[in-house]
Amino acid sequence: MRPGAGPRRPTQMLAGDNYWCADPELVRMRAEAMVLCRELADADPHDAALNQSIVGRLFGKVGHTCMYVPACAVVLMCARVPARC
């Protein structure tokens, strides 16, 4: 199918049909999703209203019981401790 013909690309993609991944609408949606993911990563994890708002914009619709748990990064620093005799 040539670009621009037939059903909307997101509809094709969600249905599992072949679609043109460079379709301008999909490229725009992907860029918006990346911005929202960055906003969510940078948001205060204790600000439930803000996190729910971002998740709602990202997925389109979320229930009131939606719970976002931010990714946790742990950095371990190892120092050499001299052996004691």
Stockholm file with secondary structure:
# STOCKHOLM 1.0

chainA/1-85         MRPGAGPRRPTQMLAGDNYWCADPELVRMRAEAMVLCRELADADPHDAALNQSIVGRLFGKVGHTCMYVPACAVVLMCARVPARC
#=GR chainA/1-85 SS CCTTCSSCHHHHHHHTCCCCTTCHHHHHHHHHHHHHHHHHHHSCTTCHHHHHHHHHHHHSCCCTTCCCCCCCCCCCCCCCCCCCC
#=GC SS_cons        CCTTCSSCHHHHHHHTCCCCTTCHHHHHHHHHHHHHHHHHHHSCTTCHHHHHHHHHHHHSCCCTTCCCCCCCCCCCCCCCCCCCC
//
